[in-house]
């Protein structure tokens, strides 16, 4: 789990990146659509937990191997995703979250089925 010793607001922004700047750059490159919005929201939630810059988190990033996720990070991510998307994620579904893309796909499915916002 990432350490949070004496992190100031400025340090936090430098660690996770400016989410507004990331969003503008992302939109300029990929355009605005529902898939991209979900991807940005998922990446933002992961960045807030890992303190990895948003522009350094990729869909093929593995939670454990690339982003150093542990069990507590997984729990925090589920809580954050459920809050961000106003949904419930089952433990069975969460067990399949190995990469960022797994999460994006799952959240996209939930949104398309009307089970998340």
C-alpha positions in Angstrom: 0.0 0.0 0.0 1.2 3.5 -0.8 2.7 5.6 2.0 1.0 8.9 2.9 3.6 10.3 5.2 3.5 14.2 5.3 1.9 14.6 1.9 0.8 18.2 1.2 -1.8 19.2 -1.4 0.9 20.2 -3.8 2.8 17.0 -3.3 -0.4 15.0 -3.9 -1.0 16.8 -7.2 2.5 16.2 -8.3 2.2 12.5 -7.4 -1.2 11.7 -9.1 -1.1 14.5 -11.7 -3.5 17.3 -12.4 -6.7 15.4 -13.2 -8.1 18.5 -15.0 -5.0 18.7 -17.3 -5.1 14.9 -17.8 -8.8 15.1 -18.7 -8.2 17.9 -21.2 -5.3 16.1 -22.8 -7.2 12.8 -22.8 -10.2 14.4 -24.5 -8.0 16.2 -27.1 -6.4 12.9 -28.1 -9.3 10.4 -27.8 -12.4 12.6 -28.0 -15.3 12.6 -25.5 -17.5 9.6 -25.4 -19.0 7.3 -22.7 -16.2 4.8 -22.9 -13.5 7.4 -22.5 -15.4 9.1 -19.6 -15.6 5.7 -17.8 -11.9 5.0 -18.4 -10.9 8.4 -17.0 -13.0 7.9 -13.9 -11.6 4.5 -13.2 -8.0 5.7 -13.7 -8.6 8.7 -11.5 -9.8 6.4 -8.7 -6.7 4.2 -9.1 -4.4 7.2 -9.1 -5.9 8.5 -5.9 -5.0 5.2 -4.2 -1.6 4.5 -5.7 -0.3 8.0 -6.0 0.8 7.1 -9.6 0.2 9.9 -12.1 -2.9 9.4 -14.1 -1.0 9.6 -17.4 1.2 6.7 -16.2 -1.8 4.3 -15.6 -2.7 2.3 -18.7 -5.5 -0.1 -19.5 -3.1 -3.0 -19.6 -1.5 -2.1 -16.2 -1.8 -5.0 -13.8 -3.0 -3.9 -10.4 -0.6 -6.0 -8.4 2.4 -6.3 -10.7 2.5 -2.8 -12.1 0.6 -0.7 -9.5 1.7 -2.5 -6.3 -1.9 -3.1 -5.2 -2.4 -5.1 -2.0 -5.6 -6.3 -0.4 -6.3 -3.0 1.4 -5.8 -1.1 -1.9 -8.3 -3.5 -3.6 -10.9 -2.8 -0.8 -10.3 0.9 -1.0 -10.7 0.8 -4.8 -14.0 -1.0 -4.5 -15.3 1.5 -2.0 -14.2 4.4 -4.3 -15.6 2.9 -7.5 -19.0 2.1 -5.8 -19.1 5.8 -4.6 -18.0 7.2 -7.9 -20.4 5.1 -10.0 -23.3 4.9 -7.5 -23.3 1.1 -7.7 -22.6 -2.2 -5.9 -19.8 -4.4 -7.1 -20.0 -8.0 -6.0 -17.0 -9.8 -4.5 -17.1 -12.3 -7.3 -16.8 -9.5 -9.9 -14.1 -7.7 -7.9 -12.1 -11.0 -7.8 -11.7 -10.7 -11.6 -10.1 -7.2 -11.5 -6.5 -8.1 -12.5 -5.9 -5.2 -14.9 -7.2 -1.6 -15.3 -9.0 -2.8 -18.4 -10.9 -5.5 -16.5 -12.2 -2.7 -14.3 -13.1 -0.4 -17.2 -14.9 -3.2 -19.0 -16.9 -4.1 -15.9 -17.8 -0.5 -15.1 -18.8 0.1 -18.7 -21.0 -3.0 -18.6 -22.7 -1.8 -15.4 -23.3 1.6 -16.8 -24.7 0.2 -20.1 -27.0 -2.1 -18.1 -28.2 0.8 -15.9 -26.6 -0.6 -12.8 -24.2 2.3 -12.4 -24.1 6.0 -13.3 
